[in-house]
Amino acid sequence: MTVHQLPVELVAFAGWLSELAGRLRPGEGWYGVFAARDPEGLRACFDGTELPPWDVVASLLQDLGEPPGTPRAVRGRALHEAAAAAHDRAPDAAETLTARHRLTRQEAAEAETRLRHLAATPGPALAWARDDLTRARARVAELGARLARVEGAGGASAAPLAAPAPAPSAPPPKRRPRGARYAWLDAPEGPAQAAVPDLPVGAAAPRGARFGGAPAAEPVPAPAPVVDPGQAARAAGNAVYALRRLRAQGRGGDAHGLLCEALAGPPAWLPVLAAELHRAGLAADWATLLWEAASLPPARLAAVAGALADAGRPQDCDQLLRQGVARPVEELAGACAVLFAEGHEPEARALLTAFVRARTPEDAARLAALDPATLTPRLLAAARAVSPSHARDLLHALRVAGPA
């Protein structure tokens, strides 16, 4: 078994993206559309295992009221480009980009066809068709530029960035790529297009369209994941069986890799795995898994903590949060935002209390400055719960730091 370590550039961008999402309302705007249409793909972007097209990121910035040229948008663009460059250093990058580029050109051609059919019928469907085409063309250009760089670095001639190929007469393959990177390939076809409702409220212009399927008239929050107890139990049993075999064979590295892979699955499965590991006498492996979970991107960390709390494992949740307080304050602010948004106020308080115990008052003041209205009163409450001296030191640090 091979354990793949994400490049630091991808991890950095995922952290920035999670922090951005933590400032948004998941059920509103483009974020609401993305979360409703492809929650798994969006989660993969937050985890760093998927790199979203830039227009998707631009749409989230638009939700936040951050036009191009603002410091947050400029930093996000730089991190996205660095992440793309790191992704494209992989040995199979040229082949992967070529396939994506071909599919996106096909999508652009299909969008042109839909736009021609709807040109005489103004309305929401026409606006979405225009958005489809704008989005597809932007992605053709983005992928084409990346492909040219990869092929140029490899000494090969770059593929010509010709106009999108004509739409094929045959139906598209049944097995299309899934996830946030390919979500635009799931646009509805045929008569269903006529029923497309309005764009998200507040969208200045069609950008970064939906993650598969027509949008709802009102923003729809991402559905809560449905946990199949039988499936979770089978996955946990298989993992424990595999761990025992790997330990018996002295393959500790592969066993560790298996634990890391478990963190990529549904967070709600982890409490089931915890119970199975303890029953099998593998409590040390569960401790290792919690340690690795503390390094997850902020949104994923919050999801795991919430799943443990919901499953009645508060001690595991507290341990995870305590181990996570060494992270940069920007990432912790994102984790807190996710916990608050998902109704996990006690877990957010536990994270802030652990932070106040372990970090300096100056660090706490920096954290508060990232979201003063939300974090300052909660950090002060956490400091008072720890000790009067912690509260005094934090108040002093906040006064020194001044207004955010």
C-alpha positions as CSV (number, residue, x, y, z in Angstrom):
1,M,0.0,0.0,0.0
2,T,1.3,3.4,-1.0
3,V,0.6,6.4,1.2
4,H,0.4,9.6,-0.9
5,Q,1.4,12.8,0.9
6,L,-0.3,15.9,-0.5
7,P,2.0,18.6,-1.7
8,V,2.3,21.5,0.8
9,E,1.0,23.9,-1.9
10,L,-2.3,21.9,-2.1
11,V,-2.6,21.8,1.7
12,A,-2.0,25.6,1.9
13,F,-4.7,26.3,-0.7
14,A,-7.1,23.9,0.9
15,G,-6.6,25.7,4.2
16,W,-7.2,29.1,2.6
17,L,-10.3,27.8,0.8
18,S,-11.7,26.3,4.0
19,E,-11.1,29.6,5.8
20,L,-12.9,31.4,3.1
21,A,-15.9,29.0,3.2
22,G,-16.0,29.4,7.0
23,R,-16.9,33.1,6.5
24,L,-19.9,32.2,4.2
25,R,-23.4,31.0,4.9
26,P,-23.5,27.4,3.4
27,G,-27.1,27.7,2.3
28,E,-26.8,30.9,0.4
29,G,-25.4,32.2,-2.8
30,W,-23.0,30.2,-5.0
31,Y,-21.8,28.4,-1.9
32,G,-25.3,27.1,-1.3
33,V,-25.6,25.9,-4.9
34,F,-22.2,24.1,-4.8
35,A,-22.9,22.5,-1.4
36,A,-26.3,21.3,-2.5
37,R,-25.2,19.9,-5.9
38,D,-21.9,18.2,-5.1
39,P,-21.2,18.2,-1.3
40,E,-18.6,15.4,-1.7
41,G,-16.7,17.2,-4.5
42,L,-16.7,20.4,-2.5
43,R,-15.5,18.5,0.6
44,A,-12.7,17.1,-1.5
45,C,-11.6,20.6,-2.4
46,F,-11.5,21.5,1.3
47,D,-9.5,18.4,2.0
48,G,-7.0,19.2,-0.7
49,T,-7.6,16.1,-2.7
50,E,-9.4,18.1,-5.5
51,L,-8.4,21.4,-7.0
52,P,-11.4,23.4,-8.0
53,P,-11.4,25.5,-11.2
54,W,-10.6,29.1,-10.5
55,D,-14.1,30.3,-11.5
56,V,-15.6,28.3,-8.6
57,V,-13.2,30.0,-6.2
58,A,-14.0,33.4,-7.7
59,S,-17.7,32.7,-7.1
60,L,-17.1,32.1,-3.4
61,L,-15.1,35.3,-3.2
62,Q,-18.1,37.0,-4.9
63,D,-20.3,35.6,-2.2
64,L,-18.1,37.2,0.4
65,G,-18.0,40.5,-1.5
66,E,-14.4,40.2,-2.4
67,P,-13.8,41.4,-6.0
68,P,-10.6,40.7,-7.9
69,G,-7.7,42.8,-6.6
70,T,-8.5,42.7,-2.9
71,P,-5.8,41.2,-0.7
72,R,-7.8,38.1,0.0
73,A,-8.5,37.5,-3.7
74,V,-4.9,38.1,-4.7
75,R,-3.6,35.7,-2.1
76,G,-6.2,33.1,-3.1
77,R,-5.2,33.4,-6.7
78,A,-1.5,33.0,-5.8
79,L,-2.2,30.0,-3.7
80,H,-4.4,28.4,-6.4
81,E,-1.7,28.9,-9.0
82,A,0.9,27.4,-6.7
83,A,-1.4,24.4,-6.0
84,A,-2.0,23.9,-9.7
85,A,1.8,23.9,-10.4
86,A,2.4,21.4,-7.6
87,H,-0.4,19.2,-8.9
88,D,1.0,19.4,-12.4
89,R,4.4,18.2,-11.3
90,A,3.0,14.6,-11.0
91,P,4.4,12.1,-13.5
92,D,1.0,11.6,-15.2
93,A,0.0,15.3,-15.2
94,A,0.2,15.7,-19.0
95,E,-2.1,12.7,-19.6
96,T,-4.6,13.8,-16.9
97,L,-4.7,17.4,-18.1
98,T,-5.1,16.3,-21.7
99,A,-8.1,14.2,-20.8
100,R,-9.7,17.1,-18.8
101,H,-9.0,19.6,-21.5
102,R,-10.7,17.4,-24.1
103,L,-13.7,16.9,-21.9
104,T,-14.0,20.6,-21.1
105,R,-13.8,21.6,-24.8
106,Q,-16.6,19.1,-25.4
107,E,-18.6,20.8,-22.6
108,A,-18.0,24.2,-24.2
109,A,-19.3,23.0,-27.5
110,E,-22.4,21.6,-25.9
111,A,-22.9,24.8,-24.0
112,E,-22.7,26.7,-27.3
113,T,-25.4,24.5,-28.8
114,R,-27.7,25.0,-25.8
115,L,-27.2,28.7,-26.0
116,R,-28.1,28.8,-29.6
117,H,-31.3,26.9,-28.9
118,L,-32.3,29.2,-26.1
119,A,-31.2,32.5,-27.7
120,A,-34.8,33.4,-28.6
121,T,-36.3,32.6,-25.2
122,P,-35.0,35.2,-22.6
123,G,-35.2,34.0,-19.0
124,P,-33.4,32.1,-16.3
125,A,-32.6,29.2,-18.7
126,L,-30.8,31.5,-21.1
127,A,-28.8,33.1,-18.2
128,W,-27.7,29.7,-17.0
129,A,-26.8,28.7,-20.6
130,R,-24.6,31.8,-20.9
131,D,-23.0,31.0,-17.6
132,D,-22.3,27.5,-18.8
133,L,-20.5,28.8,-21.8
134,T,-18.5,31.5,-20.0
135,R,-17.5,28.9,-17.3
136,A,-16.6,26.2,-19.8
137,R,-14.5,28.6,-21.9
138,A,-12.7,29.9,-18.8
139,R,-11.8,26.3,-17.9
140,V,-10.7,25.4,-21.4
141,A,-8.3,28.4,-21.1
142,E,-7.2,27.5,-17.6
143,L,-6.5,23.8,-18.4
144,G,-4.9,24.7,-21.7
145,A,-2.4,27.0,-20.1
146,R,-1.5,24.4,-17.5
147,L,-1.2,21.7,-20.2
148,A,1.1,24.0,-22.2
149,R,3.3,24.6,-19.2
150,V,3.6,20.9,-18.5
151,E,4.3,19.9,-22.0
152,G,6.8,22.8,-22.4
153,A,8.6,21.7,-19.3
154,G,8.8,18.2,-20.6
155,G,10.2,19.3,-24.0
156,A,7.0,18.4,-25.9
157,S,5.1,20.7,-28.1
158,A,2.1,22.1,-26.4
159,A,-1.3,21.0,-27.7
160,P,-2.9,23.7,-29.8
161,L,-5.6,25.6,-28.0
162,A,-8.0,25.5,-30.9
163,A,-11.7,26.4,-30.7
164,P,-13.9,23.8,-29.0
165,A,-14.5,20.8,-31.1
166,P,-18.0,20.3,-32.5
167,A,-20.5,18.6,-30.2
168,P,-20.4,14.9,-30.8
169,S,-23.5,13.3,-32.3
170,A,-23.3,10.3,-30.1
171,P,-24.3,10.5,-26.5
172,P,-21.5,11.2,-24.0
173,P,-20.0,8.2,-22.2
174,K,-22.0,7.0,-19.2
175,R,-18.9,7.0,-16.9
176,R,-18.0,10.6,-16.6
177,P,-15.5,12.0,-14.1
178,R,-17.1,13.0,-10.8
179,G,-16.2,15.6,-8.1
180,A,-15.7,19.3,-7.9
181,R,-13.2,19.4,-10.7
182,Y,-15.6,17.9,-13.2
183,A,-18.9,19.0,-11.9
184,W,-19.7,21.1,-14.9
185,L,-20.1,17.9,-16.9
186,D,-23.3,17.1,-15.2
187,A,-25.4,19.9,-16.6
188,P,-28.9,18.7,-17.6
189,E,-29.7,18.2,-21.2
190,G,-32.8,18.5,-23.4
191,P,-36.1,19.8,-22.2
192,A,-35.1,20.0,-18.6
193,Q,-33.1,23.1,-19.4
194,A,-36.3,25.1,-19.9
195,A,-37.2,24.7,-16.3
196,V,-34.0,26.3,-14.9
197,P,-34.9,29.0,-12.3
198,D,-33.2,32.2,-11.5
199,L,-29.5,32.6,-10.6
200,P,-28.6,32.9,-7.0
201,V,-29.8,36.1,-5.4
202,G,-27.1,38.8,-5.3
203,A,-25.0,37.3,-8.1
204,A,-23.6,40.3,-10.0
205,A,-23.0,38.2,-13.1
206,P,-23.2,34.5,-13.9
207,R,-20.0,33.0,-12.7
208,G,-18.7,29.6,-11.6
209,A,-22.0,27.8,-12.1
210,R,-23.4,24.9,-10.4
211,F,-21.9,21.6,-9.2
212,G,-24.1,19.4,-11.4
213,G,-27.8,19.8,-12.1
214,A,-30.0,22.9,-12.3
215,P,-30.1,25.2,-9.3
216,A,-33.1,25.4,-7.0
217,A,-35.2,28.6,-7.0
218,E,-34.0,29.2,-3.4
219,P,-30.6,28.2,-2.1
220,V,-30.7,24.7,-0.8
221,P,-28.4,23.7,2.1
222,A,-26.2,20.7,1.7
223,P,-28.1,17.6,2.8
224,A,-26.9,16.0,5.9
225,P,-24.9,12.8,5.1
226,V,-26.9,9.6,5.6
227,V,-25.0,7.0,7.5
228,D,-25.7,3.4,6.7
229,P,-24.9,1.6,10.0
230,G,-24.4,-1.7,8.1
231,Q,-22.0,-0.2,5.6
232,A,-20.1,1.7,8.4
233,A,-19.8,-1.6,10.4
234,R,-18.6,-3.5,7.4
235,A,-16.0,-0.9,6.6
236,A,-14.8,-0.8,10.2
237,G,-14.6,-4.6,10.3
238,N,-12.6,-4.7,7.1
239,A,-10.2,-2.1,8.4
240,V,-9.6,-3.9,11.6
241,Y,-9.0,-7.2,9.8
242,A,-6.5,-5.5,7.4
243,L,-4.8,-3.8,10.3
244,R,-4.3,-7.1,12.2
245,R,-2.8,-8.7,9.1
246,L,-0.4,-5.8,8.5
247,R,0.7,-5.7,12.1
248,A,1.2,-9.5,12.1
249,Q,3.4,-9.1,9.0
250,G,5.5,-6.3,10.5
251,R,4.2,-3.8,8.0
252,G,3.8,-0.9,10.3
253,G,4.1,1.7,7.6
254,D,1.3,0.2,5.6
255,A,-0.8,0.0,8.8
256,H,-0.3,3.7,9.4
257,G,-1.2,4.4,5.8
258,L,-4.5,2.5,6.2
259,L,-5.3,4.6,9.2
260,C,-4.7,7.8,7.2
261,E,-6.9,6.5,4.4
262,A,-9.7,6.0,7.0
263,L,-9.7,9.7,7.5
264,A,-10.7,10.3,3.9
265,G,-14.0,8.4,4.4
266,P,-17.2,9.7,5.8
267,P,-16.5,11.3,9.2
268,A,-19.7,9.7,10.6
269,W,-18.0,6.3,10.1
270,L,-15.1,7.1,12.4
271,P,-16.9,6.5,15.7
272,V,-17.9,3.0,14.4
273,L,-14.3,2.4,13.6
274,A,-13.2,3.6,17.0
275,A,-15.5,1.2,18.7
276,E,-14.3,-1.7,16.6
277,L,-10.6,-0.9,17.2
278,H,-11.2,-0.8,20.9
279,R,-13.0,-4.1,20.9
280,A,-10.1,-5.6,18.9
281,G,-7.5,-4.4,21.4
282,L,-6.2,-1.8,18.9
283,A,-6.8,1.3,21.0
284,A,-3.3,2.5,20.1
285,D,-4.3,2.6,16.5
286,W,-7.3,4.8,17.4
287,A,-5.0,7.2,19.2
288,T,-2.7,7.3,16.2
289,L,-5.7,8.0,14.0
290,L,-6.8,10.9,16.2
291,W,-3.3,12.3,16.1
292,E,-3.4,12.3,12.3
293,A,-6.9,13.8,12.3
294,A,-5.6,16.8,14.1
295,S,-3.7,17.8,11.0
296,L,-6.7,17.6,8.7
297,P,-7.8,20.8,6.9
298,P,-10.0,23.0,9.1
299,A,-13.4,22.0,7.7
300,R,-12.5,18.3,7.8
301,L,-11.2,18.6,11.3
302,A,-14.5,20.3,12.4
303,A,-16.5,17.6,10.6
304,V,-14.6,14.8,12.4
305,A,-14.9,16.5,15.8
306,G,-18.7,17.0,15.2
307,A,-19.1,13.4,14.2
308,L,-17.4,12.2,17.4
309,A,-19.5,14.5,19.5
310,D,-22.7,13.4,17.8
311,A,-21.8,9.8,18.4
312,G,-21.4,10.2,22.1
313,R,-17.6,10.2,22.2
314,P,-16.9,13.6,23.9
315,Q,-13.5,12.5,25.2
316,D,-12.2,11.6,21.8
317,C,-13.6,14.9,20.5
318,D,-11.9,16.9,23.2
319,Q,-8.6,15.0,22.6
320,L,-8.8,15.8,18.9
321,L,-9.4,19.5,19.5
322,R,-6.6,19.7,22.1
323,Q,-4.2,18.2,19.6
324,G,-5.4,20.6,16.9
325,V,-4.6,23.9,18.7
326,A,-1.0,24.0,17.4
327,R,-2.3,24.9,14.0
328,P,-2.1,28.4,12.5
329,V,-4.7,30.8,13.9
330,E,-6.2,31.3,10.4
331,E,-7.0,27.5,10.2
332,L,-8.4,27.5,13.7
333,A,-10.7,30.4,12.9
334,G,-12.0,28.3,10.0
335,A,-12.5,25.3,12.1
336,C,-14.4,27.4,14.7
337,A,-16.6,28.9,11.9
338,V,-17.6,25.4,10.7
339,L,-18.4,24.2,14.2
340,F,-20.5,27.2,14.9
341,A,-22.3,27.0,11.5
342,E,-23.1,23.3,12.1
343,G,-24.5,23.8,15.6
344,H,-21.5,22.4,17.5
345,E,-21.2,25.3,19.9
346,P,-19.9,23.1,22.8
347,E,-17.1,21.7,20.6
348,A,-16.2,25.1,19.4
349,R,-16.0,26.3,23.0
350,A,-13.8,23.2,23.8
351,L,-11.5,24.1,20.9
352,L,-11.2,27.7,22.1
353,T,-10.6,26.7,25.7
354,A,-7.8,24.3,24.6
355,F,-6.4,27.1,22.6
356,V,-6.3,29.5,25.5
357,R,-4.6,26.9,27.7
358,A,-2.0,26.0,25.2
359,R,-1.2,29.2,23.3
360,T,0.0,32.7,24.3
361,P,-2.4,35.6,24.9
362,E,-0.9,37.3,21.8
363,D,-1.9,34.3,19.7
364,A,-5.4,34.5,21.2
365,A,-5.6,38.2,20.3
366,R,-4.6,37.3,16.7
367,L,-7.2,34.7,16.5
368,A,-9.9,37.1,17.8
369,A,-8.9,39.7,15.2
370,L,-9.9,37.3,12.4
371,D,-13.6,37.4,13.5
372,P,-13.9,39.8,16.3
373,A,-17.7,39.7,16.7
374,T,-17.8,36.0,17.0
375,L,-14.5,35.0,18.5
376,T,-13.6,37.8,21.0
377,P,-16.4,37.2,23.5
378,R,-16.0,33.4,23.2
379,L,-12.3,33.6,23.7
380,L,-12.8,35.8,26.8
381,A,-15.3,33.4,28.2
382,A,-12.9,30.5,27.6
383,A,-10.1,32.4,29.3
384,R,-12.3,33.1,32.3
385,A,-13.2,29.5,32.5
386,V,-9.4,28.6,32.6
387,S,-8.4,31.1,35.3
388,P,-8.6,34.7,36.3
389,S,-5.0,35.3,35.2
390,H,-5.7,33.9,31.7
391,A,-8.6,36.3,31.4
392,R,-6.4,39.3,32.5
393,D,-3.6,38.4,30.2
394,L,-6.0,38.0,27.2
395,L,-7.7,41.4,28.0
396,H,-4.3,43.0,28.0
397,A,-3.3,41.4,24.7
398,L,-6.5,42.5,23.1
399,R,-6.0,46.1,24.3
400,V,-2.4,46.1,22.9
401,A,-3.5,44.7,19.6
402,G,-6.2,47.4,19.3
403,P,-9.3,47.3,17.2
404,A,-9.4,44.8,14.3
